């Protein structure tokens, strides 16, 4: 077989992912917070982009604009002579007459004057126009006052512990070891590294590290610096002087507390059932994560991207939330003005790229909004029974059903529904919530949504009586009577996802045997 080299010409089709197309795909899956940050970066980078609310108002045609100008002209003429002067009336009677009240009601006589308001002895009490401007008073060096300097900084857990460490010990070596221990405490207040690891890292004796750890465990908040949950609870109980032998035994077997094995706990602690209940109630009052009160980041509230509301005829009105939609404009006037100016090739190339990027971004944002509205409208149409009657009527739904209905690809629907929320009369939901697995019907017919079945299981357990605690097998039988075909292991999985204990544990919780 001979090997030869040939030059062939082939014709084919392929999808080329341009940078603009990749960026458009990213815009689809951005949440409203991520989109706002992206748009802000583009506004800072592109001089041709501007927000619609920042754009100058267009001229109003007709007589309305002229009458408005005429109406404001009288005010400007009347007030210009009064406010353009550098001094005002200083007579108290005249000022009170102009203000319509006494000066003591309008100004604080006891307030100390700022440096700008300080009047040297012997000078008149004239008021300058700057005193009435409303601008911040300048500092001593002539600069404006920085209002951010008066905002209190958030106190972190490490700063709080470091401040207490400075008061607890004066030895420089102990302070270094103590600071290393504090640096190893996580946001929940637990010690992430063992004392042996900290000692090895610092080259210090383990006993000295243990000693400093004991000191730090006496700091506020109570329970900080613990190595596990049992130690954390023990520290807090010791602070309350409640760590007696019975309580120590209870804390040492938290696994029995979780299982609600009250008989085993009574035998272990040697106390009555009433005492066990009181001890467990006391433990529930403790904080398992003492550090969570410090250094928590700002919680970003979830804002709906889509809003639906019921109409009088029983249909649903779907609209986008205008508050989270960035409205951008391309400043064509500025682009034309710069293009007419004499510029070199580099400037013209930069301007051309900025104009192209701005036009693409505005079109991409408009396309993103249309796509979100189209997908949300189809979801509302498919899940109409849920919005009207509740979770029990949630239908099984997948991405393909929505994609086929609106003529888009499944990946597009997946990106649109990621990190997007919809505000409904039944609450705020993520768009992904409406896509649930299908559970077959026992005797044929329409399938059931997994979320609806999970809701039924929760309702059954909530309404069970003490004389009839439902096991997983009993729930399966009841669901079959409701025409739901489901396996026992699936019921157990759904029950555990709802954080509902087993039937044995529920009997123990109610004091049944």
N, C-alpha and C positions, 0 to 999 in steps of 0.2 A: 504494500500500500504506500503510494507516494504522497508526500506532504508538499502541498503547494500553497502559495499566497495569492489570494484573490481580493479584488476590490469590488464590493457589492453595495448596491443602493437599495435600501428598504424604507418603506413608508409605514408608519405606525402612529398610534395615539397614546399619550401618557399624560397624567396629571402632574403638573409642576406646581409645587407649593411655594408661591412667591412670599416674600416677607409680609406683604400686605394681607395675603390670605391667612398666613399663620397668625398675624395679629388679630384679624377678625375672628378667628376661632377662639383665641384667648379671651376676647371681649365677651363672647357668649357665656363662658363659664365663670366670669368674674362676678363676685357678689357686689352689692351696691357700694359697700365700703371700699373694696378693691378697685372698683371702677372709678370712684371719686378720687382716689389717690392717683390712679393712672392719668385721669383727665387733668388733674392739677399739675402733674409733671409735664404733660404736653403743653399746657398753658404757659408754663415757665420756659419751656424750650422753644416754642414756636411763636414768633411775634405776630403772626397773622391770625392767630386764634384769640377769641375773646368770648366771655360768657354773654349770653343773651341779655341777662339782667344788668350787665355792666355797659352794654352798648348804649350810645346816645339815642334819645327818643327821636323818632321820626317827626318831621314837621307835619302839623295837622292842617290839612287843606281847608279852604273855605273861610267863612267869617268867624268860625269858632276860635281859630288861632289868633286872629286879629283882635277879637274882643278880649281874649285872655291877656294879650299884651297890653291892651289899653287899660284893662282893669288893674293890672299890676303896676302900670306906669305911675298912677296917682300915688300909690303907696310908696313907691321908690322915691318920688319927688318929695313927698311929705316927710319921709324919714331920713332922707339923705342929709338934709341940713342939720337935723338933730343929732345924728349919730356920727357925722364926719368930724365934729369938733373934738378937741383933745381933752376938754374938761366939761363937767356937768354942774348942775346946780348943787350947791353944798348946804344950802339952808335946810334945816331939819323940817320946817313946816312945808316947804315946797316939795321936798322929797316924799314926805308922808302923803301929801295930796296927790302926787303923781303915782305913787304905789297903791293908794287906796287903803292903806293900813299903817299902823305904827311901825317905826323902824325896828323895835324890839321883836316884832312878830316876823319880820323879814330877814333880820340879820342877828347873829349870835354875838352879843356885846362882850361875852366872857371869853370868846375865842382869842387865843394868842395870835397876833399878826404874823404873817409870813415875812421873810426877808424882803420880798418885793413890795409888801404893803407897809413896811416899817417907815414911819415918818419921823425924821429927826426933829428935835425940839426947835421950836421957833419957826418952822415952815408951816405953810397953810395946809388945810385938810382937803385939797383938791383931789378929785377922783379922776384918774386917767381912763382913757378908752380901753386900755389893756386890762384894767381891773374888772371890766364888764364883759370881756370876751368869752369867758367860760373855759379858757385854755388852762392846762395844769400850771401851777405856779412853778417858776424856774427854781432849780436848786441853787445852793450857794455859789457853785462854780459857773452858773449861767445856763446849765443844761436842764432840759425838762425832767420832771420827776418820773422815775421808772416805776410804774404801778406794779410790775411783776415782782419787784423787790419786797413787796408787802404780802405776797401770797405765801402761805405756810407750806413748807415742803412736807411730803408724806413721809412719815417715820417708818423705816423698815425694821424688820425683826432683828437684823444684825446690828443696826445702829442702837436699838433699844438695849440689846444685851451688852454691847460694847460700853455704853454709858454706865451700866451697872457694874461691869467688870472694873472700870477705872476707880470706882468707889470701894470695891470689895478687896482689892489687893494693891499694894504699892511696889511689890517686887517686879522689876523689869522682865525677868525671865518668866515669872508666872503670868505676866500680862501677855507675853508672846505666845505662851502655851495656851492661855485662855482664848486669845484671839484666833488661834488655829482651830480650837474646838468650836468656837462660834462660826467660823467659816465652813465647818463641816456640818452644820445644822441646816436642814432643808427648810423649805417654806412652811411645811406642816409643823415644824418644831422638833423633829426627830434627828438624832445623831446619825449621819449617813456613814461615817467611817468609825471603825472600832478604835478604842484607846491605843491598842497595840500598833495600828497603822499610823496613827498620829504621832506616837512616840518614835516610831522608826523614821518617819519623815523629818522630825525635828531633832533626832538624836538625843532625846530626853528619856529619863527613866519612866517606865509604864506607871509606876506607883505615883509619880508626881502628876502625870496626866490624869490618872484616876482621881486624885485629890482635887485637881482643878475642875474636873467634870462634876464632882459632888458639889462644889461651890456654885457652879453655873446652874445646876439643877435646883438651886434655891432661889433663882432669879424669877422675876415676873416675865411672862405669864407662867402660872404654875403648871408643871408638867413638861416644860421645855428641856431639851437635852436628853430625853429618854431614848433608849435603844429599841424599845418595842412598846406595844400598847399596854401590856401589863405593868411595865415600869412607869409609864406615863400616868396611868390611873393611880398607881401606888403613891407617886409623888404628890398628886393632888389630894389624895386621901390623907396623907401624912400632914399636909398643910392644914387640913381641917381637923386634925387630931382624931381621925376615924379609922386609922389603920390598925385595928385590933387583930388578934390571931384568926378569928372567924372571917374577917374581911380579907386578910392575906390569903387564906385558903380559897376564898371565892375568886379573887383576882388571878390566882395561879391557874385556875381552870376555867378560863373564859370560853373554852370550847364547849363545856357543859352548859354555860349560860346561853351560848348561841343555839344549842340544841334544845334548850328549855328542859333539860333533864333535872327537874326540881327534886326528884327523889334522890338522885345521886348527889346533888348539892347539899341537901339536908344531911345526908350521911357524912359527907366530906367535912362540912363546917360544924356539925354537931349542934344545930339550932333548929327551931321549929319552922314550919312552913310560912308562918306569918313573918318571922324574922328574915327568911330568905327573900320574901317579896319586898320587904322594906330595904334590904341591902341592894337588891337589884335596882329598885327605884332610885336609890341614892347614886348608884353607878351611872344610871342614865342621865343624871344631872351634870356629870363631868364632861369635860371637853376632850374628845379623842384627838383633836388636832389643835393644840394650843397656839400654834404659830399662824393660823389662818387669819387672825385679826390684824396682822401686820403685813405690809409689803404687798398686799393684793393689787394686781394690776386693774386698770380701769375696765369695768365690764361694758362692752359695747352692746347696747340694746339692739335687738333684732327689729328691723324696719321692713314692713311688707313691700314687695315689689309690685304686687298685683292686689287690687281691692275689688271684691264683689259685693253686691247688695241685691236684695230681693226687690222685684218690681211688683206693683199691684196685681198684674195679670198672672203672677206665679212664675214668671221667668226670672233670669238672673242677668244683671248688668255687670259686665267685666270691664275694668279699666286699669290702666297703669297708674302707679303712684307717681304723680308729677314731682313730688318733693325729692325723690331719689334719682330722677332722670336728669343727667347733665345736659343743659341746652347750650350748644356752642354755635358761634357764627364765624364765618370767614370775613375778615376785614378787607373787602375788595378795594375800598377807597385807598387804604394805606398801601396795599399791594400795587395799585396803579400808580400812586404817587412815587413810590420807590422805583418802579420800573422805568418811569419817565426820567428819573434823575440819572446823571452820568455815573455809571458804576463799572467796575472791572468785571472780568469773567468769573472770578471767585464769588463776588457778591451776587451776580445774576444767577449763578448756579445755586447758591444758598437760598435765594428768594424763590427760585423755581421749585426746589425740593420742599421748602416750607409750604408753598401753596398747594403742591400735590399732596403732601401729608395732611394738611388741614382739610382739603376737600374729601380725601379718603376717610378721615376720622369722622367727619360729620355724617357722611353716608353710612359708615359702619354702625354708628350709634343709632341712626334711624332704622337700619335694618335689624339691629339687635332688639330694639323696642318692638318692632312689628312681629318678630319671631316669638318673643316672650308672650306677647298678647295672643298670638295665634295658638300657641301650645296651651296657655292657661285657659283660653276659651274652650278648647276641645276637652281638656280635663274636666272643666265644669259641666260640659254637656254630657260626658261619659259618667260622671259621678253625681248626677243631678239628685238621685235618691238619697245620697249621703247628706247633702246640704239641706234637703227637705225634712228627712226623718232621723238622721243620726248614724252612728258608727255601724249599727247592725245591718244597715243597707249599703255598706261600702262594697262595691263590686270588684272582683279580681281584674287587674289591669296591668299591662306591661308596656314597655316602650314601643314595641312594634305596632301595637294597636293605634297609639297616638300618631306614630310616624306615618302609617298607611293612611290615616284619616286626613292628615294635613299635607301629605305629599312631600315629606322630608325624610332624611335618613335617621336611623335610630341613634347614631352618635350625636347628631345635632340636638335631638330631643333630650338626650342624656346631659349634654352640656347646658342646655337651657334650664333644666330642672335642678341643676346642682347649685346649692347655696342660694336658692330663690325661695321667697316666702309669699304666701297669699293670705290676706286678711279676709275672713269670712264671718258670717253671723255666728258660727259655732266656734270661733277662735282663730288663732294664728297657726298655720301649718306650713311645713316645708312642702314644696311641690313633689318631692320624692315620696312623701307620705301616702299619696294616692296610688302608688304602684305597689301592689301586694300580690303575693303568690295565690295560686288557685287551689282550692281543696274540693275534691270531687263530691258530688251529691250521692247519697246512699242508694236512692232508687231512681237515679237518672235525673235529668232536668238541668237547670242552671247551676254552675259551680258557685262555691262560696269563697269570699275573700278571707285570707289568713288573718287579717286584722279584725274582721268581724267575728271570726271564730274565737280569737283571743279575747275579744270583748265579752263574748257569751260565757267563756270559762270564768272570767273575772266576776261576772254577774252571778253565776251559779254559786261560786264559793262565798261571795258576800252575803247571799241570802240563805245559806245553809243553816240548819238548826243544830243545837247541841246534841240532839238525839240522832241526827243523820249527817255525820261528817262525811263529805264526799271524797272517796278515793279517786285516783286517776281512772281506774276501770269503771267506776260508777259514772264519771263524767263522760267517758267514751260511750256508754250505753245511752245516756241522756241525749248526747249529740246525735247518735244514730236515730233516735226517735224524732229528732228535729231535722232529719234528712241530711246529716253531715257525716261523711265517711272519713274517719280519722283514726290513726293508730294511737296506742297508749303512749308510746315514747314521744309522739308529737305533742300530746296533751301535757306530758311532763316537761317538755322543752318550753312550751308556751307558758306554763305555770311558773317555771323558774325565771323566764324572762320578765314576768310580772312581779318577781320577788315575792311570790306567795309560797309559804312553807308547805311541806307535805301534809297529808292528812294526819299522820302520827304526831307531827309537831304541832299541828293546830289543836289536836286533842289535849296535848300538854299545856298549851297556852290557855285553854279554857278550864284547866284543872280536871279534865276527864281522863279515864283510864281504859 
